[in-house]
Amino acid sequence: MIRRDRVLDQFELRILKKEKANYRKNLALVEAMFEEARRLGVFPSCDPLEGIDVDIRIARAINRVRGTP
C-alpha cells in the first residue's frame, strides 16, 4: 500500500492554493475523457443493467464481512 507523505501533502496544498480553477480547461478535459471512453466502447453502455450481476456479487461479499467500515 502506498502511504502519503507529509511533504507531498504540503506540496500539493501549495500548488492548489497557487493555481486558480480554469473552467474552460477543465471542461475540455472532461469532454476529451468522455470522447475517449466512448470511442473505446466503455461509456455509455447500451444496456444500463450490463454487469449488474457482478456488482451484486461484490456487494454481497463485502456485506458478509464483519467489521468493515
C-alpha positions as a Markdown table, in Angstrom:
| # | Residue | x | y | z |
|---|---|---|---|---|
| 1 | Met | 0.0 | 0.0 | 0.0 |
| 2 | Ile | 1.3 | 3.4 | -0.9 |
| 3 | Arg | 1.4 | 5.8 | 2.1 |
| 4 | Arg | 1.1 | 9.5 | 1.6 |
| 5 | Asp | 4.0 | 11.7 | 2.9 |
| 6 | Arg | 3.5 | 14.9 | 4.8 |
| 7 | Val | 5.9 | 16.7 | 2.4 |
| 8 | Leu | 3.9 | 15.6 | -0.6 |
| 9 | Asp | 0.7 | 16.8 | 1.0 |
| 10 | Gln | 2.2 | 20.2 | 1.7 |
| 11 | Phe | 3.5 | 20.5 | -1.8 |
| 12 | Glu | 0.1 | 19.6 | -3.3 |
| 13 | Leu | -1.6 | 22.1 | -1.0 |
| 14 | Arg | 0.8 | 24.9 | -2.1 |
| 15 | Ile | 0.1 | 24.1 | -5.8 |
| 16 | Leu | -3.7 | 24.1 | -5.3 |
| 17 | Lys | -3.5 | 27.5 | -3.5 |
| 18 | Lys | -1.4 | 28.9 | -6.2 |
| 19 | Glu | -3.4 | 27.7 | -9.3 |
| 20 | Lys | -6.8 | 29.0 | -10.0 |
| 21 | Ala | -9.5 | 26.8 | -11.4 |
| 22 | Asn | -9.9 | 27.1 | -15.1 |
| 23 | Tyr | -13.5 | 26.2 | -16.1 |
| 24 | Arg | -12.9 | 26.0 | -19.8 |
| 25 | Lys | -9.7 | 23.9 | -19.4 |
| 26 | Asn | -11.5 | 21.5 | -17.0 |
| 27 | Leu | -14.5 | 21.2 | -19.3 |
| 28 | Ala | -12.2 | 20.4 | -22.3 |
| 29 | Leu | -10.5 | 17.7 | -20.2 |
| 30 | Val | -13.8 | 16.1 | -19.2 |
| 31 | Glu | -15.1 | 16.2 | -22.8 |
| 32 | Ala | -11.9 | 14.6 | -24.1 |
| 33 | Met | -12.1 | 11.8 | -21.5 |
| 34 | Phe | -15.7 | 11.2 | -22.3 |
| 35 | Glu | -14.9 | 11.0 | -26.0 |
| 36 | Glu | -12.1 | 8.6 | -25.4 |
| 37 | Ala | -14.3 | 6.4 | -23.3 |
| 38 | Arg | -17.0 | 6.5 | -25.9 |
| 39 | Arg | -14.5 | 5.5 | -28.6 |
| 40 | Leu | -13.2 | 2.6 | -26.5 |
| 41 | Gly | -16.8 | 1.4 | -26.1 |
| 42 | Val | -16.7 | 1.8 | -22.3 |
| 43 | Phe | -19.1 | 4.6 | -21.9 |
| 44 | Pro | -22.1 | 4.9 | -22.2 |
| 45 | Ser | -23.3 | 1.3 | -22.0 |
| 46 | Cys | -26.1 | 0.4 | -24.3 |
| 47 | Asp | -27.6 | -1.7 | -21.6 |
| 48 | Pro | -27.7 | 0.1 | -18.2 |
| 49 | Leu | -28.0 | -3.3 | -16.4 |
| 50 | Glu | -24.9 | -4.8 | -18.1 |
| 51 | Gly | -22.6 | -6.1 | -15.4 |
| 52 | Ile | -25.1 | -5.7 | -12.6 |
| 53 | Asp | -24.7 | -9.4 | -11.6 |
| 54 | Val | -21.0 | -8.8 | -10.9 |
| 55 | Asp | -21.8 | -5.7 | -8.9 |
| 56 | Ile | -24.4 | -7.6 | -6.8 |
| 57 | Arg | -21.9 | -10.5 | -6.1 |
| 58 | Ile | -19.3 | -8.0 | -5.0 |
| 59 | Ala | -21.8 | -6.1 | -2.8 |
| 60 | Arg | -22.9 | -9.4 | -1.2 |
| 61 | Ala | -19.3 | -10.5 | -0.5 |
| 62 | Ile | -18.4 | -7.1 | 1.1 |
| 63 | Asn | -21.6 | -7.1 | 3.2 |
| 64 | Arg | -20.8 | -10.6 | 4.6 |
| 65 | Val | -17.5 | -9.4 | 6.1 |
| 66 | Arg | -17.9 | -8.3 | 9.7 |
| 67 | Gly | -16.3 | -5.1 | 10.8 |
| 68 | Thr | -15.9 | -3.4 | 7.5 |
| 69 | Pro | -16.2 | 0.4 | 7.7 |
